[in-house]
């Protein structure tokens, strides 16, 4: 009869979790690795390579003895025979089927009829040789080496080889018979080191790049795989209207496979030392620097911004990678030693699990690098959905991440539009979502992700202001306004869209228009380009309509860039720098985010009026002031309601060691991007209180809830003798009491006096204080007042 312990061991051998996989080999590897962790070995029972694979248990473990037990009291002699052992077929069975291009694993029977292996080396298949080792045995045999010598040499290249000379003899016997067939269970091969992938993914040209136009693949479980979806979106060069690549609309099963890959990679990745994760980030920043030209050119080709802006896009993201290289100190918790007698308390920060990011088109490299390095270096796994308008930079960065050594499944990438966004928000395995994008989309993602219990951070609704005081430096201010307003064609979340001139704006108007006209509008790949095209035709049409709406509402259009034509790029989505003066708060162009090379100019009679205009606006990414007055700058800094404040700086976006702090309608969620807030967003805090000391043996155990007294936070004492009508208050008193007047059992920090007048310091709080009575035990009962009292 099976004992309870044996049954318990059997029950502990869990089947692998079902999921979706890219191919048959990945499914088998997943099942094999999980089986080894549970103490059993799987083998292929049946296989139709392109359709189905049936996996079963290899029956390894503790074999049953065929001999019947002998009753020693009967005196019967046991019949002498050779001891044998065998196992009936284990009922454990898994089925993998290919459905819609993916292999789906299901558990047909997850139970076993044997105990778990205590040591995997006990299994017979652990002593098998690989095909390469068999060929080496053949060569060394022909060279005259003996089995022990052969085994010694094999162990030089494979120290974990468990075979014995007997196994070498068996192989030699098969070789003499001309049999070179070698069985080797894939499940028993050593796992790849978590340090990374031995073969960089960029060594050979990916197959998806050999197509024209190339169809961007998904990254799932460390492999770039073409989507089975028949629907694709064209990625258009905004300067030429040529198709650069195609983005597939990832299927639901492919998304589930990406989530499953991230979930499967999380346990080993979270247990990887933070120093190892940092080394991968060091390598990643090195590789990004190596390929910065390739990444910047891809950004310009797909998004349109000038090459110098594309380089800046990569550089700002690279700063976050460098910041993540110091995660060992960024992720440190707090420690409080000896908070009470022999008790310490400390906090640690642990990763959340699977996280996801949704990035926009305007910063194809920087925004993903805001998310990925911090998330994965904290120990999370990550799923990224790049913009369908500019996915190429994310593909290049993901290839570099794999080359840097990021283990399979830690970073995954899926493409698509609304369906994938909804799937990210709804999937219960995803613990946190990072989003950067438009106002309406961001609020939708925040609401839907929050409803499913996820953490969410969303940078949305970009609108930035600059206040120009009469004493501002003219040349420096104009250069800053032009660069911040028209750089990257105004398609930046930190672009200055509105300038408020305090005093007379006419003094600035002509010079501002002159500087704006000097900017060169051209394709971003051209060396003299200052302003490139906007991302697509609908965006250009929207910007033109808003400019016209501003004119219709009474604004003065002093510089119109709507009709600009760029030679050799006549089909491009170009809009030249445009400047409108006399803009007011009730105009549509002021209320909406333009996201184009358009500068709105307003006038205020005082600094107070300018501050009120900004504070009334619902957005709050950044606000700057240009002035030579320290008093004006200090007033602006204190009274402005904006997440980021610049003083004589047009774009006050901080470096990564300080968080990007949008506010009001420009941010939705829990914690901001990067910096300390970013680390806190991707981690959860755990507090540990520990006590290490010798405990005295007691006569019994109390089932009472632990109190401060039990933790050693207050002195333990027996009450002195009180008159029968007296009570003792449990208030938080700190004064000294003499015997007989009543004693507080609160958090007292004074010394207590005994009946003999001796002082009892706090370190003797466990000593019994003598009293004149018989040491009557108190009982607690509530009084009619607010305090509890002790009745004796």
Number of C-alpha atoms within 10 A of each C-alpha: 4 7 7 9 10 13 14 13 16 18 16 14 22 16 21 19 13 16 21 25 27 22 17 20 12 14 21 22 16 17 22 23 20 21 20 18 14 19 20 27 28 25 19 16 14 12 13 9 10 11 12 18 21 19 22 20 22 19 25 22 20 16 14 12 12 12 13 7 8 12 10 9 6 7 8 9 9 12 8 6 7 8 8 10 11 12 15 10 13 16 14 19 21 22 20 25 22 19 12 12 16 21 26 22 24 19 16 14 14 17 18 23 16 23 22 24 21 13 11 18 15 14 18 13 19 19 16 20 21 15 14 10 16 19 14 15 25 18 13 16 17 9 9 10 14 14 19 14 13 19 21 14 15 18 13 10 10 12 10 12 17 17 18 12 15 11 16 21 15 10 21 19 12 13 17 10 9 9 11 15 12 14 11 16 17 16 21 21 13 9 9 11 10 17 17 19 17 13 11 15 20 12 8 8 9 13 13 16 13 10 11 11 15 15 22 24 23 25 25 27 25 23 16 21 17 17 23 15 14 9 13 18 17 16 25 21 25 28 29 17 16 16 16 19 24 21 25 23 21 23 20 13 19 24 23 19 22 29 31 22 28 29 20 21 22 23 14 12 27 21 10 15 14 20 14 15 26 23 16 24 28 18 18 26 21 17 17 22 13 11 14 17 15 13 25 25 21 22 31 27 26 25 32 34 35 30 26 19 22 27 20 16 22 24 18 18 23 24 17 25 27 18 20 29 24 17 20 15 10 17 18 12 14 11 15 12 12 12 14 15 15 14 17 16 16 14 15 15 19 19 24 22 25 29 29 27 26 23 26 21 21 27 28 29 32 23 26 25 23 26 27 27 28 27 29 26 31 28 26 29 31 30 27 26 24 26 21 21 22 30 26 25 25 24 20 17 19 24 21 22 26 25 22 25 24 25 24 22 26 28 29 26 25 24 26 19 15 10 14 19 20 14 15 28 26 17 15 14 16 26 21 25 28 28 28 24 20 18 19 10 16 24 21 14 23 22 14 18 25 17 12 14 14 20 21 25 24 28 26 25 28 27 28 26 29 29 27 28 23 17 11 17 14 15 11 12 19 20 15 16 25 20 21 24 32 26 24 29 30 26 23 21 25 21 29 31 28 23 24 26 25 20 15 13 18 11 11 14 16 11 14 19 18 12 15 23 16 10 18 15 24 27 30 27 19 12 11 15 17 23 27 33 32 27 26 20 15 11 15 19 13 14 21 20 14 19 24 15 15 23 17 12 15 14 22 16 18 12 19 17 19 18 10 14 17 19 10 11 16 13 15 26 26 30 27 27 28 22 24 24 23 14 24 19 13 9 17 16 24 19 14 12 19 22 24 28 31 29 25 26 23 21 21 20 12 12 20 15 14 24 21 14 17 23 17 11 16 14 25 28 29 29 31 26 25 25 20 15 11 10 10 17 18 11 13 22 19 10 12 21 23 23 19 23 26 20 21 21 18 28 25 18 20 15 14 22 16 14 19 23 23 24 21 16 18 24 27 23 18 12 21 24 27 28 23 16 18 22 24 22 24 30 22 12 12 11 13 10 12 11 13 9 8 7 6 6 6 6 5 6 6 6 6 7 7 9 10 13 14 12 14 16 16 20 22 17 15 15 24 23 19 20 11 8 7 14 16 18 17 15 16 11 15 14 12 14 15 13 20 14 12 17 22 19 20 17 16 19 14 14 17 23 17 18 15 10 10 10 12 15 13 16 9 12 16 13 13 13 19 18 17 12 10 9 14 12 10 12 9 10 10 11 12 8 7 8 11 16 21 19 18 18
